[in-house]
């Protein structure tokens, strides 16, 4: 076995801690790492509230919570969600100990239509964000990929809604249609399908959408109950059981995680 030289030993010691200049030390054992032009990005699945609380939000974060909540409330919300038994916060953070992205997966709120199946096999990818300064580096793709590889989701239905009022149109310069296309391509790679629904929030804007990923071991009873939630108006009942691939919706062929795209 080759022995490390003095410089390599120093790099290893420095690599074992994050944000050491601020007195912050983080054990990264088990965390995934991706190299980007801006530096290493560490990704942790099932980040617990204490870990989330120990980090700072990157200056480019806070878009999802805006304009109703300041960024520090977004961080508190992540800590609260992380306490849930079926929740999973997938967190991306920098060598400096700053949160630069997250995917928040948790049971849907009881106040929403989908909450009728909360705790019964229906889970929601309720928030996805990457810092403005760290976009288009594959971080969002990697977070979702790592989060959904957990066998826990094999017998679950994971839903994800796209609401235009959460989209960062200003900094991206994208139109609503193009932003919608970007998000749907992202979800397509994670195995989501496009579903029609008469849920009021989804129908408030023509660019909004509803998608779902059906785990390979989802039983028929759960799927049928999910279908029944899609439409309250019986006139739309023919759409039940007729999901479309996102590739069909966008007019293009499908993509998979093996085909690296935007993130």
N, C-alpha and C positions, 0 to 999 in steps of 0.2 A: 504494500500500500504506500502510495506516494505521500510524503509529509508536506504540509502546507508551509509556504514561506511566510516571513513576518508580515508582508503586505496582505496575503490571503487571510491570515489569522485575524488581522485587524478588521478586514471586510466582514468576516463571519461574525465577529463580536458586534460590529455595528449593525449587521443585518438582523440580529436577534432582538433588537429593540426599535420601537417606532416613536418618533417625537421625543427622543431622549433629551434634546436641548430644552424641552419644556417640562422635564421631570416625568414624562409619560413613558411607561414601559409596557409593551404588549406581547404576549406569547402568541406567535402566529402559527404554531404547530397545527397542522390540519387545514389551514387556509390555503386556497388556491391562489396562484400568482400568474398574472399575465404581464408581459413586457410591452410597453407602449412607447412611442416617441417622447412622451412627457414623463416617463419613468415607470417604475413598477406599480402595479395595482393589485392589491390583495382583496380576495373575496371570501367572505365567511357566510356559510349557511347557518340558519337558526341562531342568529346573533341575539344574545340575551340582553335584557334591559341595562345591566351594569356595563356591559361592553359598549353598547350604544352611547350610554351616558358619559363614558370616558373619552369619547372622541368629540371633535368639533365639526360643525358643518362647513364644507367648503363654501367660499364666497359665491360660487355660481349655483348653489343649491337654493331651494325654497320656492321654485316655480310652481310646483304642484299645489302647495298650500296657499299661494298668493291668489288674489289680493286680500283675502279675508284674514289670513293668519301670518304673523311674522315668522321667519325661519326657525327661531328657537322653539316655537310651538310645534313645528313640523317634527323636530327632533323628539320632543316630549310625546308626540303622537306615536312615533315609532317605538319608543320605550313602552308605551301602554299596549300597543298591539302585540309586541314581543312577549308579553306576559300571558297571552292566550294559549290554551292547551293545544289548539290545532293551528296556531299561527306559525309563520315562518318568515322572518325578515332576512333577506339575502342582502348583505351589505358589502359595498365596494369602498375601500379606503386607501389612502396614499401612504407613502413611507413617512410622511409628516404627521400621520394620525388624523387626517381629515376625511370625513365622509364625502365621497364623490359620486355615490350612486346607491340606489336601493330598489329592491322589489319587495313589496309588502303583500303577503298572502295570508288570508285569514277568513273565517266564516263571515258571510255577509250579515249586515245589520238586520235585526228583527224588524226594523221600521220599513224595510224595503220588501218588495215582492219576493225576491230571492231568499229572504230570511226565513221563509216558511220551511226551507230545507237546510237551514243552518244547523250544523252539528249532526246532520243525517247523510252526509256524503257530498254536500255541495260546498265548495270553497271558492273564494274570490281573489283573483290577483287585482287588488284594489288600488294599488299605486305603483307606478314605475317612473323613476326619475334618474337622470344622469346630469351631473353638473355641467353648466354651459361651457366650462373650460376643458371638459374631458370627453366631449362627444365625438362620435364617428371613429372610435378607437376599439370597437367590439366589446365594450364593457357591458352594455345592456344585454347583448346576446349571451355572454358568458354567465351573467347573473341568472337569467331565466333558465338556461340550460342546466346549471348546477342545482337550482332550486327544484326543478321538476324531475330530476333523476331519482329523487327519493322514492322508494317503493310505496311510501305512504300514499302517494297520489295515484297508484295503480287502480284503486277501486273508487276513485273520487272523480267528480265533475268539477273542473276549474273554469270559472267564468271570468271574462274580462270585458268591461264596457269602455267605450271610447267617448268621452264627453268633450266637446270643443272648448268649453270654458276652462278646462285644465291645460290646454295646449299652449306651448310657448311659441306662438306664431311670430311675435315681435323679433326675438333674437335670431330665429332661424330664417326669417324672411320667406317662409313657405306659405302658400295659400292653404285654406282649410282642406281642400281636396288633396293636395300633395302631402300635407301632414298626415291625413287619414291614410293615404296609401303607404306612407312610411311605417306607421304603426301596424297596419294590417300585415305588411310583409314581415315585420318583426314577429308577430304572433303566429303567422303561418309557419315560420321555421320551428316554432315550439310545438306544433301539432294542433293549433286551434282551428276550428271551423267557424264559418259565418252563419248566424241564425237570425231569422226575422222574428220580431216580437212587437207587441202593441204596448209594451211598457212605456208609460208617459215620458219619463226622462230621456229615454233613448230616442223618442220621436220629437223631442223639442227642437232638434236641428237635423237637417237632412244629412249632415256629415257625421253625426253620431253613429255608433255601431254597437252591436252585441256579438260576442264570440264566446266559444266554449271549447274546452279540451276534454274529451271523454276518455277516461283512463281505460286501459285494456281489460280490466277486470270489473268494470261497472256492471252491476246486475240490471236486469230488465225492469224491475220494480222502480229502482231509483231513476232510471232513464225515462220511464213513462211519467213519473211524477214531475220530473224536470220539464218534459214536453208540455205538461198541463199548465205550467207556470208561464210559458211563453206567450200565450194569448188568453185574455179574459173574454174577448169578443168572439163568440162562436163563428161569426162570419169569416174570421181569419183562420179557422181551424184547419183548413187544407194545407197550411204552411207547416203544420206540426210534422215532425219526422222528416223534414225536407231541408236539412242543412246543406249549405253549399261550401265547396272549398274556396278558400280565399283567392286562390289562383283564378277560379272562375269569376269571382266578383271583380277582380282587378283586370281580367282579360288576359292573364298570363298563366304560364305553367307554375306548378308548385315549387317551393323551395324547402330545403331541409337544413338542419344544423350543419351538415357537412358542406353546404354551399354557403360560404361566408358572405354575409351581406353587411348592410349598414348596422351600426349599433352604437 
